[in-house]
């Protein structure tokens, strides 16, 4: 369940950047696809952010506690680390022009 929440944080952060850049966001949990939408709009996506695409596997497979997916502590900590990096990156993208929002 914790990896599901890491995936959700990444998905929502990327969608926030998409919306901030005045684009409609696709209704998908596929992080790689969402990142490709940013690249198509000319938004530079750092390699460390692109690496978060592996989190897509947790969008459904770890959503429910009774699923058979076994996740160890190392895998969980890596998912959280990726989520923190993506959220910080998304905040930096959105906040760089925050004075223009109002």
Backbone as XML, in Angstrom:
<?xml version="1.0"?>
<chain id="A" units="angstrom">
  <residue number="1" name="UNK">
    <atom name="N" x="0.815" y="-1.186" z="0.000"/>
    <atom name="CA" x="0.000" y="0.000" z="0.000"/>
    <atom name="C" x="0.867" y="1.261" z="0.000"/>
  </residue>
  <residue number="2" name="UNK">
    <atom name="N" x="1.999" y="1.204" z="0.684"/>
    <atom name="CA" x="2.880" y="2.370" z="0.744"/>
    <atom name="C" x="3.477" y="2.687" z="-0.625"/>
  </residue>
  <residue number="3" name="UNK">
    <atom name="N" x="3.796" y="1.654" z="-1.397"/>
    <atom name="CA" x="4.314" y="1.894" z="-2.749"/>
    <atom name="C" x="3.231" y="2.461" z="-3.654"/>
  </residue>
  <residue number="4" name="UNK">
    <atom name="N" x="1.992" y="2.064" z="-3.425"/>
    <atom name="CA" x="0.880" y="2.647" z="-4.172"/>
    <atom name="C" x="0.824" y="4.151" z="-3.921"/>
  </residue>
  <residue number="5" name="UNK">
    <atom name="N" x="0.985" y="4.565" z="-2.676"/>
    <atom name="CA" x="0.937" y="5.994" z="-2.355"/>
    <atom name="C" x="2.129" y="6.739" z="-2.950"/>
  </residue>
  <residue number="6" name="UNK">
    <atom name="N" x="3.281" y="6.099" z="-3.020"/>
    <atom name="CA" x="4.442" y="6.719" z="-3.680"/>
    <atom name="C" x="4.127" y="6.921" z="-5.164"/>
  </residue>
  <residue number="7" name="UNK">
    <atom name="N" x="3.527" y="5.921" z="-5.790"/>
    <atom name="CA" x="3.150" y="6.037" z="-7.201"/>
    <atom name="C" x="2.153" y="7.167" z="-7.392"/>
  </residue>
  <residue number="8" name="UNK">
    <atom name="N" x="1.180" y="7.256" z="-6.514"/>
    <atom name="CA" x="0.166" y="8.306" z="-6.617"/>
    <atom name="C" x="0.771" y="9.695" z="-6.475"/>
  </residue>
  <residue number="9" name="UNK">
    <atom name="N" x="1.720" y="9.844" z="-5.560"/>
    <atom name="CA" x="2.386" y="11.137" z="-5.377"/>
    <atom name="C" x="3.100" y="11.554" z="-6.657"/>
  </residue>
  <residue number="10" name="UNK">
    <atom name="N" x="3.784" y="10.607" z="-7.291"/>
    <atom name="CA" x="4.497" y="10.895" z="-8.537"/>
    <atom name="C" x="3.511" y="11.233" z="-9.647"/>
  </residue>
  <residue number="11" name="UNK">
    <atom name="N" x="2.481" y="10.427" z="-9.776"/>
    <atom name="CA" x="1.474" y="10.667" z="-10.816"/>
    <atom name="C" x="0.841" y="12.050" z="-10.668"/>
  </residue>
  <residue number="12" name="UNK">
    <atom name="N" x="0.438" y="12.399" z="-9.469"/>
    <atom name="CA" x="-0.218" y="13.682" z="-9.257"/>
    <atom name="C" x="0.743" y="14.849" z="-9.443"/>
  </residue>
  <residue number="13" name="UNK">
    <atom name="N" x="1.990" y="14.673" z="-9.049"/>
    <atom name="CA" x="2.990" y="15.743" z="-9.230"/>
    <atom name="C" x="3.229" y="16.005" z="-10.710"/>
  </residue>
  <residue number="14" name="UNK">
    <atom name="N" x="3.338" y="14.947" z="-11.492"/>
    <atom name="CA" x="3.555" y="15.112" z="-12.930"/>
    <atom name="C" x="2.320" y="15.749" z="-13.576"/>
  </residue>
  <residue number="15" name="UNK">
    <atom name="N" x="1.147" y="15.312" z="-13.169"/>
    <atom name="CA" x="-0.079" y="15.907" z="-13.707"/>
    <atom name="C" x="-0.179" y="17.386" z="-13.334"/>
  </residue>
  <residue number="16" name="UNK">
    <atom name="N" x="0.309" y="17.753" z="-12.165"/>
    <atom name="CA" x="0.314" y="19.167" z="-11.773"/>
    <atom name="C" x="1.186" y="19.983" z="-12.724"/>
  </residue>
  <residue number="17" name="UNK">
    <atom name="N" x="2.326" y="19.436" z="-13.109"/>
    <atom name="CA" x="3.200" y="20.137" z="-14.062"/>
    <atom name="C" x="2.521" y="20.228" z="-15.424"/>
  </residue>
  <residue number="18" name="UNK">
    <atom name="N" x="1.847" y="19.176" z="-15.828"/>
    <atom name="CA" x="1.120" y="19.193" z="-17.106"/>
    <atom name="C" x="0.046" y="20.283" z="-17.076"/>
  </residue>
  <residue number="19" name="UNK">
    <atom name="N" x="-0.738" y="20.331" z="-16.019"/>
    <atom name="CA" x="-1.802" y="21.334" z="-15.895"/>
    <atom name="C" x="-1.208" y="22.734" z="-15.832"/>
  </residue>
  <residue number="20" name="UNK">
    <atom name="N" x="-0.137" y="22.888" z="-15.077"/>
    <atom name="CA" x="0.525" y="24.184" z="-14.957"/>
    <atom name="C" x="0.950" y="24.722" z="-16.323"/>
  </residue>
  <residue number="21" name="UNK">
    <atom name="N" x="1.314" y="23.812" z="-17.216"/>
    <atom name="CA" x="1.726" y="24.191" z="-18.565"/>
    <atom name="C" x="0.558" y="24.219" z="-19.539"/>
  </residue>
  <residue number="22" name="UNK">
    <atom name="N" x="-0.622" y="24.403" z="-18.976"/>
    <atom name="CA" x="-1.855" y="24.623" z="-19.737"/>
    <atom name="C" x="-2.174" y="23.508" z="-20.734"/>
  </residue>
  <residue number="23" name="UNK">
    <atom name="N" x="-2.001" y="22.286" z="-20.275"/>
    <atom name="CA" x="-2.355" y="21.125" z="-21.081"/>
    <atom name="C" x="-3.368" y="20.291" z="-20.308"/>
  </residue>
  <residue number="24" name="UNK">
    <atom name="N" x="-4.197" y="19.590" z="-21.050"/>
    <atom name="CA" x="-5.090" y="18.626" z="-20.412"/>
    <atom name="C" x="-4.258" y="17.413" z="-20.038"/>
  </residue>
  <residue number="25" name="UNK">
    <atom name="N" x="-4.508" y="16.890" z="-18.872"/>
    <atom name="CA" x="-3.751" y="15.711" z="-18.485"/>
    <atom name="C" x="-4.521" y="14.455" z="-18.881"/>
  </residue>
  <residue number="26" name="UNK">
    <atom name="N" x="-3.796" y="13.461" z="-19.349"/>
    <atom name="CA" x="-4.457" y="12.213" z="-19.729"/>
    <atom name="C" x="-4.881" y="11.428" z="-18.490"/>
  </residue>
  <residue number="27" name="UNK">
    <atom name="N" x="-5.969" y="10.723" z="-18.596"/>
    <atom name="CA" x="-6.454" y="9.901" z="-17.491"/>
    <atom name="C" x="-5.753" y="8.546" z="-17.561"/>
  </residue>
  <residue number="28" name="UNK">
    <atom name="N" x="-4.570" y="8.521" z="-16.989"/>
    <atom name="CA" x="-3.759" y="7.312" z="-16.985"/>
    <atom name="C" x="-2.923" y="7.281" z="-15.717"/>
  </residue>
  <residue number="29" name="UNK">
    <atom name="N" x="-2.491" y="6.090" z="-15.356"/>
    <atom name="CA" x="-1.573" y="5.924" z="-14.228"/>
    <atom name="C" x="-0.159" y="5.652" z="-14.724"/>
  </residue>
  <residue number="30" name="UNK">
    <atom name="N" x="0.020" y="5.657" z="-16.029"/>
    <atom name="CA" x="1.296" y="5.315" z="-16.649"/>
    <atom name="C" x="2.253" y="6.505" z="-16.574"/>
  </residue>
  <residue number="31" name="UNK">
    <atom name="N" x="3.182" y="6.426" z="-15.660"/>
    <atom name="CA" x="4.107" y="7.537" z="-15.421"/>
    <atom name="C" x="4.990" y="7.796" z="-16.639"/>
  </residue>
  <residue number="32" name="UNK">
    <atom name="N" x="5.431" y="6.754" z="-17.302"/>
    <atom name="CA" x="6.252" y="6.947" z="-18.501"/>
    <atom name="C" x="5.491" y="7.735" z="-19.562"/>
  </residue>
  <residue number="33" name="UNK">
    <atom name="N" x="4.216" y="7.425" z="-19.750"/>
    <atom name="CA" x="3.402" y="8.153" z="-20.718"/>
    <atom name="C" x="3.238" y="9.611" z="-20.293"/>
  </residue>
  <residue number="34" name="UNK">
    <atom name="N" x="2.981" y="9.837" z="-19.006"/>
    <atom name="CA" x="2.829" y="11.211" z="-18.516"/>
    <atom name="C" x="4.106" y="12.013" z="-18.734"/>
  </residue>
  <residue number="35" name="UNK">
    <atom name="N" x="5.244" y="11.406" z="-18.463"/>
    <atom name="CA" x="6.522" y="12.087" z="-18.678"/>
    <atom name="C" x="6.733" y="12.397" z="-20.159"/>
  </residue>
  <residue number="36" name="UNK">
    <atom name="N" x="6.286" y="11.496" z="-21.024"/>
    <atom name="CA" x="6.441" y="11.740" z="-22.464"/>
    <atom name="C" x="5.607" y="12.942" z="-22.904"/>
  </residue>
  <residue number="37" name="UNK">
    <atom name="N" x="4.474" y="13.170" z="-22.234"/>
    <atom name="CA" x="3.650" y="14.327" z="-22.556"/>
    <atom name="C" x="4.373" y="15.619" z="-22.210"/>
  </residue>
  <residue number="38" name="UNK">
    <atom name="N" x="5.136" y="15.599" z="-21.121"/>
    <atom name="CA" x="5.932" y="16.772" z="-20.762"/>
    <atom name="C" x="7.012" y="17.025" z="-21.806"/>
  </residue>
  <residue number="39" name="UNK">
    <atom name="N" x="7.687" y="15.974" z="-22.211"/>
    <atom name="CA" x="8.746" y="16.119" z="-23.220"/>
    <atom name="C" x="8.191" y="16.664" z="-24.524"/>
  </residue>
  <residue number="40" name="UNK">
    <atom name="N" x="7.006" y="16.207" z="-24.910"/>
    <atom name="CA" x="6.375" y="16.707" z="-26.137"/>
    <atom name="C" x="6.085" y="18.201" z="-26.065"/>
  </residue>
  <residue number="41" name="UNK">
    <atom name="N" x="5.853" y="18.703" z="-24.859"/>
    <atom name="CA" x="5.589" y="20.131" z="-24.676"/>
    <atom name="C" x="6.874" y="20.931" z="-24.520"/>
  </residue>
  <residue number="42" name="UNK">
    <atom name="N" x="8.024" y="20.264" z="-24.643"/>
    <atom name="CA" x="9.302" y="20.951" z="-24.535"/>
    <atom name="C" x="9.767" y="21.166" z="-23.108"/>
  </residue>
  <residue number="43" name="UNK">
    <atom name="N" x="9.181" y="20.452" z="-22.180"/>
    <atom name="CA" x="9.561" y="20.572" z="-20.778"/>
    <atom name="C" x="10.664" y="19.560" z="-20.503"/>
  </residue>
  <residue number="44" name="UNK">
    <atom name="N" x="11.793" y="20.065" z="-20.053"/>
    <atom name="CA" x="12.924" y="19.181" z="-19.777"/>
    <atom name="C" x="12.639" y="18.341" z="-18.535"/>
  </residue>
  <residue number="45" name="UNK">
    <atom name="N" x="12.796" y="17.043" z="-18.700"/>
    <atom name="CA" x="12.583" y="16.110" z="-17.600"/>
    <atom name="C" x="13.939" y="15.499" z="-17.252"/>
  </residue>
  <residue number="46" name="UNK">
    <atom name="N" x="14.478" y="15.826" z="-16.084"/>
    <atom name="CA" x="15.774" y="15.280" z="-15.691"/>
    <atom name="C" x="15.757" y="13.752" z="-15.628"/>
  </residue>
  <residue number="47" name="UNK">
    <atom name="N" x="16.900" y="13.139" z="-15.848"/>
    <atom name="CA" x="17.010" y="11.678" z="-15.855"/>
    <atom name="C" x="16.515" y="11.059" z="-14.547"/>
  </residue>
  <residue number="48" name="UNK">
    <atom name="N" x="16.849" y="11.672" z="-13.424"/>
    <atom name="CA" x="16.389" y="11.126" z="-12.132"/>
    <atom name="C" x="14.873" y="11.103" z="-12.029"/>
  </residue>
  <residue number="49" name="UNK">
    <atom name="N" x="14.233" y="12.056" z="-12.654"/>
    <atom name="CA" x="12.762" y="12.093" z="-12.644"/>
    <atom name="C" x="12.213" y="11.019" z="-13.569"/>
  </residue>
  <residue number="50" name="UNK">
    <atom name="N" x="12.838" y="10.854" z="-14.723"/>
    <atom name="CA" x="12.404" y="9.819" z="-15.673"/>
    <atom name="C" x="12.497" y="8.422" z="-15.084"/>
  </residue>
  <residue number="51" name="UNK">
    <atom name="N" x="13.437" y="8.233" z="-14.193"/>
    <atom name="CA" x="13.609" y="6.917" z="-13.576"/>
    <atom name="C" x="12.405" y="6.503" z="-12.744"/>
  </residue>
  <residue number="52" name="UNK">
    <atom name="N" x="11.555" y="7.435" z="-12.400"/>
    <atom name="CA" x="10.386" y="7.119" z="-11.570"/>
    <atom name="C" x="9.328" y="6.322" z="-12.326"/>
  </residue>
  <residue number="53" name="UNK">
    <atom name="N" x="9.517" y="6.133" z="-13.611"/>
    <atom name="CA" x="8.501" y="5.438" z="-14.415"/>
    <atom name="C" x="8.217" y="4.022" z="-13.908"/>
  </residue>
  <residue number="54" name="UNK">
    <atom name="N" x="9.192" y="3.401" z="-13.233"/>
    <atom name="CA" x="8.982" y="2.048" z="-12.715"/>
    <atom name="C" x="7.855" y="1.998" z="-11.669"/>
  </residue>
  <residue number="55" name="UNK">
    <atom name="N" x="7.528" y="3.155" z="-11.089"/>
    <atom name="CA" x="6.486" y="3.178" z="-10.063"/>
    <atom name="C" x="5.104" y="2.865" z="-10.625"/>
  </residue>
  <residue number="56" name="UNK">
    <atom name="N" x="4.935" y="2.940" z="-11.926"/>
    <atom name="CA" x="3.632" y="2.632" z="-12.534"/>
    <atom name="C" x="3.131" y="1.253" z="-12.147"/>
  </residue>
  <residue number="57" name="UNK">
    <atom name="N" x="4.053" y="0.334" z="-11.919"/>
    <atom name="CA" x="3.648" y="-1.027" z="-11.564"/>
    <atom name="C" x="2.845" y="-1.079" z="-10.261"/>
  </residue>
  <residue number="58" name="UNK">
    <atom name="N" x="3.002" y="-0.064" z="-9.419"/>
    <atom name="CA" x="2.301" y="-0.037" z="-8.138"/>
    <atom name="C" x="0.924" y="0.614" z="-8.221"/>
  </residue>
  <residue number="59" name="UNK">
    <atom name="N" x="0.559" y="1.135" z="-9.371"/>
    <atom name="CA" x="-0.722" y="1.833" z="-9.517"/>
    <atom name="C" x="-1.897" y="0.926" z="-9.190"/>
  </residue>
  <residue number="60" name="UNK">
    <atom name="N" x="-1.783" y="-0.325" z="-9.538"/>
    <atom name="CA" x="-2.871" y="-1.254" z="-9.228"/>
    <atom name="C" x="-2.395" y="-2.468" z="-8.440"/>
  </residue>
  <residue number="61" name="UNK">
    <atom name="N" x="-1.166" y="-2.888" z="-8.685"/>
    <atom name="CA" x="-0.708" y="-4.145" z="-8.071"/>
    <atom name="C" x="-0.548" y="-4.083" z="-6.565"/>
  </residue>
  <residue number="62" name="UNK">
    <atom name="N" x="-0.300" y="-2.914" z="-6.011"/>
    <atom name="CA" x="-0.134" y="-2.839" z="-4.550"/>
    <atom name="C" x="-1.225" y="-1.998" z="-3.896"/>
  </residue>
  <residue number="63" name="UNK">
    <atom name="N" x="-2.274" y="-1.741" z="-4.615"/>
    <atom name="CA" x="-3.342" y="-0.873" z="-4.111"/>
    <atom name="C" x="-4.102" y="-1.502" z="-2.951"/>
  </residue>
  <residue number="64" name="UNK">
    <atom name="N" x="-4.251" y="-2.802" z="-2.992"/>
    <atom name="CA" x="-5.047" y="-3.488" z="-1.985"/>
    <atom name="C" x="-4.173" y="-4.416" z="-1.156"/>
  </residue>
  <residue number="65" name="UNK">
    <atom name="N" x="-4.339" y="-4.390" z="0.160"/>
    <atom name="CA" x="-3.459" y="-5.159" z="1.043"/>
    <atom name="C" x="-3.451" y="-6.661" z="0.785"/>
  </residue>
  <residue number="66" name="UNK">
    <atom name="N" x="-4.485" y="-7.215" z="0.184"/>
    <atom name="CA" x="-4.529" y="-8.653" z="-0.034"/>
    <atom name="C" x="-3.891" y="-9.093" z="-1.359"/>
  </residue>
  <residue number="67" name="UNK">
    <atom name="N" x="-3.358" y="-8.151" z="-2.125"/>
    <atom name="CA" x="-2.673" y="-8.524" z="-3.360"/>
    <atom name="C" x="-1.432" y="-9.331" z="-3.038"/>
  </residue>
  <residue number="68" name="UNK">
    <atom name="N" x="-1.009" y="-10.159" z="-3.975"/>
    <atom name="CA" x="0.113" y="-11.070" z="-3.753"/>
    <atom name="C" x="1.475" y="-10.439" z="-3.970"/>
  </residue>
  <residue number="69" name="UNK">
    <atom name="N" x="1.540" y="-9.192" z="-4.357"/>
    <atom name="CA" x="2.817" y="-8.544" z="-4.616"/>
    <atom name="C" x="3.605" y="-8.409" z="-3.317"/>
  </residue>
  <residue number="70" name="UNK">
    <atom name="N" x="4.794" y="-8.972" z="-3.310"/>
    <atom name="CA" x="5.654" y="-8.907" z="-2.127"/>
    <atom name="C" x="6.684" y="-7.792" z="-2.336"/>
  </residue>
  <residue number="71" name="UNK">
    <atom name="N" x="6.677" y="-6.833" z="-1.448"/>
    <atom name="CA" x="7.586" y="-5.699" z="-1.546"/>
    <atom name="C" x="8.427" y="-5.661" z="-0.277"/>
  </residue>
  <residue number="72" name="UNK">
    <atom name="N" x="9.734" y="-5.642" z="-0.459"/>
    <atom name="CA" x="10.598" y="-5.592" z="0.719"/>
    <atom name="C" x="10.892" y="-4.145" z="1.113"/>
  </residue>
  <residue number="73" name="UNK">
    <atom name="N" x="11.528" y="-3.974" z="2.242"/>
    <atom name="CA" x="11.805" y="-2.654" z="2.786"/>
    <atom name="C" x="12.660" y="-1.819" z="1.829"/>
  </residue>
  <residue number="74" name="UNK">
    <atom name="N" x="13.650" y="-2.430" z="1.208"/>
    <atom name="CA" x="14.524" y="-1.708" z="0.286"/>
    <atom name="C" x="13.723" y="-1.151" z="-0.894"/>
  </residue>
  <residue number="75" name="UNK">
    <atom name="N" x="12.848" y="-1.968" z="-1.433"/>
    <atom name="CA" x="12.018" y="-1.546" z="-2.568"/>
    <atom name="C" x="11.085" y="-0.405" z="-2.163"/>
  </residue>
  <residue number="76" name="UNK">
    <atom name="N" x="10.505" y="-0.523" z="-0.977"/>
    <atom name="CA" x="9.625" y="0.527" z="-0.463"/>
    <atom name="C" x="10.391" y="1.841" z="-0.290"/>
  </residue>
  <residue number="77" name="UNK">
    <atom name="N" x="11.567" y="1.775" z="0.322"/>
    <atom name="CA" x="12.352" y="2.990" z="0.549"/>
    <atom name="C" x="12.769" y="3.639" z="-0.771"/>
  </residue>
  <residue number="78" name="UNK">
    <atom name="N" x="13.056" y="2.835" z="-1.774"/>
    <atom name="CA" x="13.405" y="3.370" z="-3.093"/>
    <atom name="C" x="12.199" y="4.072" z="-3.727"/>
  </residue>
  <residue number="79" name="UNK">
    <atom name="N" x="11.020" y="3.487" z="-3.552"/>
    <atom name="CA" x="9.803" y="4.104" z="-4.087"/>
    <atom name="C" x="9.550" y="5.457" z="-3.425"/>
  </residue>
  <residue number="80" name="UNK">
    <atom name="N" x="9.734" y="5.529" z="-2.126"/>
    <atom name="CA" x="9.527" y="6.786" z="-1.404"/>
    <atom name="C" x="10.570" y="7.817" z="-1.842"/>
  </residue>
  <residue number="81" name="UNK">
    <atom name="N" x="11.802" y="7.387" z="-1.992"/>
    <atom name="CA" x="12.870" y="8.291" z="-2.446"/>
    <atom name="C" x="12.523" y="8.879" z="-3.817"/>
  </residue>
  <residue number="82" name="UNK">
    <atom name="N" x="12.065" y="8.038" z="-4.729"/>
    <atom name="CA" x="11.661" y="8.511" z="-6.055"/>
    <atom name="C" x="10.519" y="9.507" z="-5.958"/>
  </residue>
  <residue number="83" name="UNK">
    <atom name="N" x="9.548" y="9.202" z="-5.123"/>
    <atom name="CA" x="8.390" y="10.093" z="-4.970"/>
    <atom name="C" x="8.815" y="11.458" z="-4.436"/>
  </residue>
  <residue number="84" name="UNK">
    <atom name="N" x="9.681" y="11.466" z="-3.457"/>
    <atom name="CA" x="10.151" y="12.733" z="-2.884"/>
    <atom name="C" x="10.865" y="13.554" z="-3.949"/>
  </residue>
  <residue number="85" name="UNK">
    <atom name="N" x="11.717" y="12.913" z="-4.743"/>
    <atom name="CA" x="12.449" y="13.628" z="-5.802"/>
    <atom name="C" x="11.491" y="14.239" z="-6.825"/>
  </residue>
  <residue number="86" name="UNK">
    <atom name="N" x="10.507" y="13.466" z="-7.257"/>
    <atom name="CA" x="9.573" y="13.956" z="-8.278"/>
    <atom name="C" x="8.719" y="15.093" z="-7.736"/>
  </residue>
  <residue number="87" name="UNK">
    <atom name="N" x="8.240" y="14.960" z="-6.513"/>
    <atom name="CA" x="7.412" y="16.028" z="-5.935"/>
    <atom name="C" x="8.225" y="17.311" z="-5.786"/>
  </residue>
  <residue number="88" name="UNK">
    <atom name="N" x="9.463" y="17.199" z="-5.324"/>
    <atom name="CA" x="10.326" y="18.394" z="-5.207"/>
    <atom name="C" x="10.564" y="19.018" z="-6.578"/>
  </residue>
  <residue number="89" name="UNK">
    <atom name="N" x="10.818" y="18.188" z="-7.579"/>
    <atom name="CA" x="11.040" y="18.698" z="-8.935"/>
    <atom name="C" x="9.792" y="19.419" z="-9.446"/>
  </residue>
  <residue number="90" name="UNK">
    <atom name="N" x="8.628" y="18.787" z="-9.274"/>
    <atom name="CA" x="7.377" y="19.392" z="-9.743"/>
    <atom name="C" x="7.135" y="20.732" z="-9.048"/>
  </residue>
  <residue number="91" name="UNK">
    <atom name="N" x="7.399" y="20.795" z="-7.758"/>
    <atom name="CA" x="7.247" y="22.065" z="-7.032"/>
    <atom name="C" x="8.177" y="23.126" z="-7.602"/>
  </residue>
  <residue number="92" name="UNK">
    <atom name="N" x="9.390" y="22.732" z="-7.921"/>
    <atom name="CA" x="10.338" y="23.713" z="-8.456"/>
    <atom name="C" x="9.897" y="24.222" z="-9.817"/>
  </residue>
  <residue number="93" name="UNK">
    <atom name="N" x="9.313" y="23.357" z="-10.627"/>
    <atom name="CA" x="8.824" y="23.770" z="-11.950"/>
    <atom name="C" x="7.665" y="24.744" z="-11.794"/>
  </residue>
  <residue number="94" name="UNK">
    <atom name="N" x="6.735" y="24.423" z="-10.940"/>
    <atom name="CA" x="5.543" y="25.255" z="-10.755"/>
    <atom name="C" x="5.890" y="26.553" z="-10.027"/>
  </residue>
  <residue number="95" name="UNK">
    <atom name="N" x="6.765" y="26.489" z="-9.057"/>
    <atom name="CA" x="7.082" y="27.666" z="-8.255"/>
    <atom name="C" x="8.042" y="28.639" z="-8.918"/>
  </residue>
  <residue number="96" name="UNK">
    <atom name="N" x="8.737" y="28.228" z="-9.960"/>
    <atom name="CA" x="9.710" y="29.147" z="-10.571"/>
    <atom name="C" x="9.039" y="30.385" z="-11.155"/>
  </residue>
  <residue number="97" name="UNK">
    <atom name="N" x="7.787" y="30.279" z="-11.534"/>
    <atom name="CA" x="7.056" y="31.421" z="-12.081"/>
    <atom name="C" x="5.868" y="31.790" z="-11.198"/>
  </residue>
  <residue number="98" name="UNK">
    <atom name="N" x="5.946" y="31.461" z="-9.919"/>
    <atom name="CA" x="4.785" y="31.682" z="-9.057"/>
    <atom name="C" x="4.371" y="33.136" z="-8.964"/>
  </residue>
  <residue number="99" name="UNK">
    <atom name="N" x="5.301" y="34.073" z="-9.177"/>
    <atom name="CA" x="4.941" y="35.490" z="-9.135"/>
    <atom name="C" x="4.037" y="35.894" z="-10.302"/>
  </residue>
  <residue number="100" name="UNK">
    <atom name="N" x="3.982" y="35.052" z="-11.329"/>
    <atom name="CA" x="3.146" y="35.337" z="-12.496"/>
    <atom name="C" x="1.734" y="34.758" z="-12.343"/>
  </residue>
  <residue number="101" name="UNK">
    <atom name="N" x="1.500" y="34.010" z="-11.281"/>
    <atom name="CA" x="0.209" y="33.360" z="-11.118"/>
    <atom name="C" x="-0.900" y="34.321" z="-10.714"/>
  </residue>
  <residue number="102" name="UNK">
    <atom name="N" x="-0.551" y="35.388" z="-10.037"/>
    <atom name="CA" x="-1.584" y="36.280" z="-9.504"/>
    <atom name="C" x="-1.472" y="37.672" z="-10.074"/>
  </residue>
</chain>
